[in-house]
Amino acid sequence: MATITTGTAAYPWRPDETFFPAADVVPQSLILQTSTVAGSIDGDQPSVRVAYVDDDESADYYAEAELIDESAPALAERIIQTKKLARRVVLSSEQFRQEMTATQLAQSVARDLIRKADADYIGGTSPLVGLANIAGTVEAGAVGATDLDVLVDLIAELEVNGATPSHVVVDPLGWAALRTLKTATASNESLLGAGTDDAQPRLLGLPVLRSRFVPAYTGVIVDRSAVVSAVGPVSIATSEHEQFSRDSIVLRAIWRIGWTITRPDRIGSFDLGPGGS
């Protein structure tokens, strides 16, 4: 009597589960480019506890042999709770076996994970709060139609708070609004330069990251060291069991992410509009 084993069964009867490091599947996601990844956790309840020192600025000058006052910086922490991004796709067995189907689906799912992650990372409100909405961050208001003074002041304020800004994150429409700022009212010369040979978009010396998934006309100035994240691997699994009677395959993609800001006053947000107003 023949015994059915995974060594002899056709592939649909022994589906694999595949793990991809997040950076290999979704390398252009904002959370990977603009945060410090502290680790990876699995589950809604477990958390990453981020320890940091809340500086006590009490250094002073003392005379020779004078008693030096005691002081102690606060040992603080932030807690990162993650949420699970998921996507499920059902397709017939015949379609699943067609050439390039698996590759194209993987790319589509990756784009969808980036779409949701980027949108929430900047502008989310629930279940994860985006950088532009976290309490305590610096809100600069709207950039003017004729100058970048609001952004100059915002960067200065962040630096006064101890930040070292690392990136400007903006949506394509917001970036276009910045690019259409002119050097003078009657001039066609862009305030940011012609832009015909940009090797990398930059704004006030900072690299600009653009994502079409960021809320329109929204911008954030990020200090990467102030944003700590937990990012798990992207898990892609296939199964024929759920749709067995339909002779169909189910593909499931999961990505668990979360973030926090250790010092909110080192992150700034601003608004834009058509023409920079």
C-alpha positions in Angstrom: 0.0 0.0 0.0 1.5 3.3 -1.1 1.8 6.0 1.6 1.2 9.6 0.6 4.0 11.9 1.9 5.2 15.4 1.3 8.1 14.0 -0.6 5.8 12.6 -3.3 2.7 14.8 -3.1 2.1 17.6 -5.7 3.0 21.1 -4.5 -0.6 22.3 -3.8 -0.8 19.5 -1.2 2.4 20.7 0.7 2.3 24.5 0.4 5.4 26.3 1.7 5.5 29.3 4.0 8.2 31.9 3.1 9.7 34.6 5.2 11.4 37.6 3.6 13.4 40.2 5.6 11.4 43.4 5.4 14.2 45.4 3.8 14.3 42.8 0.9 10.6 43.1 0.1 9.7 46.7 1.1 13.1 48.6 1.1 11.6 51.9 0.0 9.1 52.1 2.9 9.5 55.2 4.9 9.7 53.4 8.3 12.8 51.6 7.1 14.4 54.8 5.7 13.7 57.3 8.4 13.6 55.4 11.7 16.0 53.5 14.0 14.8 49.8 13.9 15.0 48.5 17.5 13.9 45.0 16.9 11.0 42.7 15.9 8.2 41.4 18.0 5.3 39.0 17.4 1.8 39.7 18.8 -0.4 42.6 19.7 0.4 42.4 23.5 4.2 42.1 23.5 6.1 45.4 23.2 9.5 46.9 22.6 10.6 49.0 25.6 12.9 51.8 24.4 15.1 53.2 27.1 16.6 56.6 26.8 18.0 59.4 29.0 16.1 62.6 29.4 19.0 65.0 29.8 19.2 67.1 33.0 20.9 70.4 31.9 22.6 71.3 35.2 26.3 71.5 34.3 27.8 74.7 35.8 31.2 76.2 36.8 32.5 75.7 40.3 35.4 77.2 42.3 38.4 75.2 43.4 37.4 72.7 46.2 33.8 74.0 46.1 31.1 71.4 46.6 29.6 70.2 43.3 25.8 70.0 43.4 24.2 66.6 42.7 22.0 66.1 39.8 20.6 63.0 37.9 19.2 62.7 34.4 15.9 61.0 34.2 16.0 57.4 33.0 13.0 57.3 30.7 11.4 54.9 28.3 8.9 54.6 25.4 6.8 51.6 24.6 6.3 50.4 21.0 3.1 48.4 20.3 3.0 46.9 16.9 0.0 46.2 14.6 -0.3 43.5 11.9 -0.7 44.6 8.3 -2.3 41.8 6.3 -3.4 41.1 2.7 -5.2 37.9 1.4 -5.6 37.0 -2.2 -7.6 34.1 -3.7 -7.0 32.8 -7.2 -7.6 29.6 -9.1 -5.1 26.9 -9.1 -4.8 27.3 -12.9 -4.0 31.0 -12.6 -1.6 30.3 -9.7 0.5 28.0 -12.0 0.7 30.5 -14.8 4.2 32.0 -15.5 4.9 35.2 -13.6 1.7 35.1 -11.6 3.6 34.6 -8.3 6.1 37.3 -9.1 3.5 39.9 -10.1 1.4 39.1 -7.1 4.4 39.5 -4.8 5.1 42.9 -6.2 1.5 44.0 -5.9 1.3 42.9 -2.3 4.6 44.7 -1.5 3.2 47.9 -3.0 0.0 47.6 -0.9 2.0 47.0 2.3 4.1 50.1 1.5 0.9 52.1 0.7 -0.7 51.4 4.1 2.5 51.7 6.1 3.6 55.0 4.6 0.2 56.6 4.9 -0.1 55.7 8.6 3.6 56.3 9.4 3.1 60.0 8.5 -0.6 60.8 8.7 -2.2 57.9 10.6 -4.5 58.4 13.5 -5.6 54.9 14.4 -4.6 52.2 15.3 -1.1 53.7 14.8 -0.6 57.4 15.1 1.6 59.0 12.4 4.6 61.3 13.0 2.6 64.4 11.9 -0.1 63.7 14.5 1.9 62.5 17.6 1.4 64.8 20.5 4.3 67.1 21.3 5.8 67.4 17.8 6.5 70.9 16.4 3.8 72.1 14.1 5.0 74.8 11.8 1.8 75.5 9.9 1.6 76.3 6.2 4.6 77.2 4.0 4.2 80.6 2.3 3.7 81.1 -1.4 6.9 83.1 -1.9 9.5 81.8 0.5 10.8 79.0 2.7 10.9 81.0 5.9 8.5 78.7 7.7 10.8 75.7 7.0 14.0 77.6 7.9 12.4 78.5 11.3 11.1 75.0 11.8 14.5 73.4 11.3 16.1 76.0 13.6 13.6 75.3 16.3 14.1 71.5 16.0 17.9 72.1 16.3 17.4 74.2 19.4 15.5 71.3 20.8 18.5 69.1 20.2 17.5 67.5 16.9 19.8 66.6 14.0 17.3 66.6 11.2 18.0 63.8 8.7 15.2 63.8 6.2 12.3 65.8 4.8 9.4 63.6 3.9 6.7 64.9 1.6 4.1 63.7 -0.9 4.7 64.3 -4.7 2.1 67.0 -4.8 3.6 68.8 -1.9 7.1 68.5 -3.5 5.7 69.9 -6.7 4.3 72.9 -4.7 7.7 73.5 -3.3 9.3 73.3 -6.7 7.0 75.8 -8.2 8.0 78.5 -5.7 9.7 81.3 -7.7 12.6 83.6 -6.9 10.4 86.6 -7.6 6.8 87.3 -8.5 7.4 87.9 -12.2 10.1 85.3 -12.5 10.0 81.7 -13.9 13.1 80.7 -12.0 12.5 78.1 -9.3 13.4 79.0 -5.8 14.9 75.5 -5.4 16.7 75.5 -8.7 15.9 74.3 -12.2 15.9 70.7 -11.0 16.8 69.3 -14.5 19.8 67.4 -13.2 19.0 66.5 -9.6 21.0 63.5 -8.4 19.0 63.5 -5.2 16.1 65.9 -4.2 17.2 68.1 -1.4 15.6 70.9 0.6 17.7 73.3 2.8 20.5 70.8 2.8 18.4 67.8 3.8 17.5 64.8 1.5 13.9 64.7 0.4 12.0 61.4 0.4 8.8 61.4 -1.6 6.0 58.9 -1.2 2.7 59.0 -3.1 1.1 57.4 -0.1 1.7 60.3 2.2 -1.4 62.5 2.7 -1.4 65.2 0.0 0.4 68.4 0.8 1.8 67.1 4.0 5.4 67.3 5.0 7.5 66.1 8.0 11.1 66.9 9.0 12.5 63.9 10.7 15.4 63.3 13.1 16.0 59.6 12.4 17.6 59.0 15.8 14.4 60.3 17.6 12.1 57.8 15.8 12.4 54.2 17.0 10.5 51.4 15.3 9.8 47.7 15.5 9.7 46.0 12.1 9.1 42.3 11.6 9.8 40.2 8.6 7.3 40.0 5.7 5.6 36.6 5.8 4.0 35.2 2.7 2.1 31.9 2.9 0.1 29.9 0.5 -2.6 27.3 1.1 -5.2 25.3 -0.9 -7.2 24.2 2.1 -9.5 27.2 2.7 -10.7 27.1 -1.0 -10.3 23.4 -1.5 -13.8 22.9 -3.0 -13.1 25.7 -5.5 -9.7 24.3 -6.5 -8.2 27.7 -5.6 -5.2 28.9 -3.8 -5.1 31.5 -1.0 -2.0 33.7 -0.6 -1.6 35.6 2.6 1.0 38.4 3.3 1.7 39.7 6.8 3.9 42.5 8.0 4.0 43.7 11.7 5.2 47.2 12.4 5.1 49.9 15.0 7.0 53.0 16.1 7.4 55.7 18.7 9.2 59.0 19.1 11.5 59.3 22.1 11.6 63.1 21.9 8.6 64.5 20.0 10.0 68.1 20.0 12.6 66.9 17.6 10.1 66.1 14.8 8.4 68.8 12.9 5.4 68.9 10.5 4.3 71.5 7.9 1.5 71.9 5.4 1.7 72.8 1.7 -0.7 73.7 -1.1 -0.7 74.3 -4.8 1.8 77.0 -5.4 3.3 76.5 -1.9 0.4 78.1 -0.1 
